Amino acid sequence: MKHHTVTRWVSIGLAALLLAPLASQANSSLAVEMGCYNCHGAYPRGDAPGFERLSAKYAQRRGDAAAEQHVVEELLRGEPLQRIPVHEHLSPETAQRLVHWLFEGAK
């Protein structure tokens, strides 16, 4: 392998390592991308709680990984009487990122 090719792959690997923590964190742009603001934004749809209300609900449990995981599982499982297909189609990783964002204050 040529030296410049090795250097290029090392640079790509280092960049991926540096950006990985940023990619795993959620923020409002992920909520926009996933369409969450359609129901939970400034003007919540129906009886959907807004982000402010959700983050206030989870504020007292901030830092509790087990509580976060429980909310992720609820989100992905859906409610027996009120299914929310959009929630059920989230990947586990995306659900985890969004729930963590809510637990951290949704800012």
Steps between C-alpha positions, in 0.01 A plus 500: 500500500633844415584743777238760399227235499591389854513862616158563345342200678658600831359852457154365420515272804605784730224724367243226559620455858481872569153538345346184649399665830333784307311256279368310800357812661156615402382855467207684355621431144447125554150573630436707187640226277281235664188720476457527877415870480189416298331384822724616786611845377392848606138417417453137608255290302200363687597381843868452411723660763739768378877463540499745790246291690682174421840632607348640823348158569840330462711769669476338843637173355789660308807277513297187574597261219242240605222759486616611154502141377151445637371804309675379182329162530161666559553724199587210270233264636214745469187516709247219486203734457671783314755383246737758358650341187765771460642411842492129424702550182790677670821302520605412855808723460295799382246448778783490755652821364166682505411383850844600628449843341168533684656391830769765451245779457429483125723795418 
